[in-house]
Amino acid sequence: MENQYTYYTPDQDDQNQNGQGGYQYQPQDEKPPKKKTSHWVKAVCFGLAFGVAASAAFQTSNLVGSKVFGTSGSKTKEVATVNSAKITTSSDSSSTSSDISKVASNVMPSVVSITNLSVQQVQNFFGGVQEQESKSVGSGIIISQTDSELLIATNNHVVESNKTLTVSFVDNKSVEAQVKGTDSSRDLAVIAVKLSDIKDSTLNKIKVATLADSEKVQVGETAIAIGNALGYGQSVTTGIVSATGRTLDGVSGKLIQTDAAINPGNSGGALLNAKGEVIGINTAKVATDAVEGMGYAIPISSASDVIKNLMNQKTKTKVAEGKQGYLGIEGVDVTSDSSQMYNMPTGVYVSNVISGGGAKNAGITKGCVITELEGTTVDSMSALKEELQYYKVGEKVKVTIQVPNSNGSYKERTVKVTLGKSTQ
């Protein structure tokens, strides 16, 4: 007898147990019908099987629940005080609750939406270049409050090239924000909102987030993402921690991988554990037709030192374009790939020094690599220009450079440069 297989798709009447397409075996020749079993015998067998399965499932769920979620609460402790700004972190990152709605309700007051209004140069129909306003959206996490400011952590790419930054809180009230500090190499930034600009009714509804120890995060534990997805306002997605210690081109350091949906606008938002503590700052996702559920977050523990350094910086106010200072150099980006290929530090390679400019007078020479400006990491010409827009002509700034030695190595130096006028 020849066997025949028929393929069933999900929209056919005869689906398999899971409602999915599958192969079903169908013999062409019918066999004599088997002797029927009594209905009451079937019922008894089914009842026994169901009872055994239910008992096993109940015992398993109790065991898993006690192991995964635990029953005891966690204590918190302050781990840093910076200019009266405190970061609160938990000493225990174990899960205690699976109630996602409760977590979302508790944490949403700590997450904000960020709108970045920037000016982009675009090519027009006639081949020329013109400026055009562009709006982008992202998210942020309230990490501290001083006597005068509310401090918010986010991604550098959320705030870069901004003309104005607007922060919207859980009650949908919006205020303008200023950049406190950025680190483009780690894709981190801290922005500040003046407390005097925030209404008391809003201050009563928002709160500072609690940070977990992301070193204790385990693969498979619950992951909850909150952020301003697509600019529609705060939304919540859930999944698990898929992996830890991942790397991603363009972002230095190890990352947490999650299958919780990370969409445009989620950048800078919070990745949480089941207790509602921040384990990471959402930063990127793999977006191709062949990939699904691969989002990434910067572990909060590895980011804390950078964030504290950025919190320490003076809140920056942009200088009018005609009054902005210039270093007096021409430079080329040293990317991570170029750095490895040519054994050079990542930053801005000085290809030319303008005669009479501030850099020349400070001793910066061709071949040096600029890595920092006033304590902020610089990894490209665009990042350098981004930082310079906060300083006036005549101001002195600290520039960290890597000076090449004759043996091919580099030695770090910090020089003070008096900014000059643009020669263009």
Buried (B, 14 or more C-beta within 10 A) or exposed (E): EEEEEEEBEEEEEEBEEEEEEEEEEEEEEEEEEEEEEEEEEEEEEEEEEEEEEEEEEEEEEEEEEEEBBBEEEBEBEEBBEBBEBBBBBBEBBBBBBEEBEEBBEBBBBBBBBBBBEBEEEEEEEEEEEEEEEEEBBBBBBBBBBBEEBBBBBBBBBBBBBBEEBBBBBBEEBBBEBBBBBBBBBBBBBBBBBBBEEBEEEBEEBBBBBBBBBBEBBEEEBBBBBBBBBEBEBBBBBBBBBBBBEBEBEEBBBBBBBBBBBBBBBBBBBBBBBBBBBBBBBBBBBBEEEEEEBBBBBBBBBBBBEBBBBBBBBEBBEBBEEEEBBBBBBBBBBBBBEBBEEEEBBBBBBBEEBBEEBBBBBBBBEEBBBBBBBBBBBBBBBEBBBBBBBBBEBEBBBEBBBBBBEEEEEBEEEEBEBBBBBEEE
